[in-house]
Amino acid sequence: MVVKVSRHRSERIVFDVNDAAAILLRDLSRRTEKRKIPMDACRQVLRGEAHPPTARRAFVAAALEAKILRSD
């Protein structure tokens, strides 16, 4: 998927859970429930406790809320 986290930055392609986690940590500063859920999902995937589609769905929801999703 493609996100744009700032007007001043170029679009970024999210390839995997590591990319999603980095964006959530660095670029989405609002601490909303829709940010917490994908962070927890990313951690679970990285620990081998969940499957990537779970984190992806949560990340898409957070990206939509933050209005940064450009394409899915």
C-alpha positions as CSV (number, residue, x, y, z in Angstrom):
1,M,0.0,0.0,0.0
2,V,1.0,3.6,-0.4
3,V,0.8,6.3,2.3
4,K,1.7,10.0,2.4
5,V,2.5,11.0,6.0
6,S,3.2,14.7,5.3
7,R,2.6,17.3,2.7
8,H,6.4,17.9,2.6
9,R,7.4,14.3,2.2
10,S,7.0,12.0,-0.8
11,E,4.7,9.0,-0.8
12,R,6.0,5.9,0.9
13,I,5.3,2.3,0.0
14,V,4.5,0.0,2.9
15,F,6.0,-3.4,2.0
16,D,5.7,-5.3,5.2
17,V,4.9,-5.1,8.9
18,N,8.3,-3.5,9.7
19,D,7.4,-0.6,7.4
20,A,4.0,-0.3,9.0
21,A,5.4,-0.3,12.5
22,A,8.0,2.4,11.6
23,I,5.3,4.7,10.2
24,L,3.1,4.1,13.2
25,L,6.0,4.9,15.6
26,R,7.5,7.9,13.8
27,D,4.8,9.5,11.7
28,L,1.5,9.0,13.4
29,S,1.8,11.0,16.5
30,R,-1.8,11.0,17.6
31,R,-2.3,8.3,20.2
32,T,-5.7,7.0,19.1
33,E,-7.1,3.6,19.7
34,K,-6.8,3.0,15.9
35,R,-3.1,3.6,16.3
36,K,-2.7,1.4,19.3
37,I,-4.5,-1.6,17.7
38,P,-2.1,-1.7,14.7
39,M,0.9,-1.2,16.9
40,D,-0.1,-4.2,19.0
41,A,-0.9,-6.2,15.8
42,C,2.5,-5.4,14.4
43,R,4.2,-6.5,17.6
44,Q,2.3,-9.8,17.6
45,V,3.3,-10.5,14.0
46,L,6.9,-9.7,14.7
47,R,6.9,-12.1,17.6
48,G,5.2,-14.8,15.5
49,E,2.0,-14.7,17.5
50,A,-0.3,-13.4,14.7
51,H,-0.5,-13.4,10.9
52,P,0.4,-10.4,8.7
53,P,-3.1,-9.8,7.4
54,T,-4.2,-9.0,10.9
55,A,-1.7,-6.2,11.1
56,R,-2.4,-5.0,7.6
57,R,-6.2,-4.6,8.3
58,A,-5.4,-2.6,11.5
59,F,-2.8,-0.5,9.7
60,V,-5.3,0.4,6.9
61,A,-7.9,1.5,9.5
62,A,-5.3,3.7,11.2
63,A,-4.1,5.1,7.8
64,L,-7.7,5.9,6.8
65,E,-8.4,7.6,10.1
66,A,-5.2,9.7,9.7
67,K,-6.0,10.4,6.1
68,I,-2.6,9.2,4.9
69,L,-3.7,6.2,2.8
70,R,-3.1,6.9,-0.9
71,S,-3.7,3.4,-2.4
72,D,-4.3,-0.1,-1.0
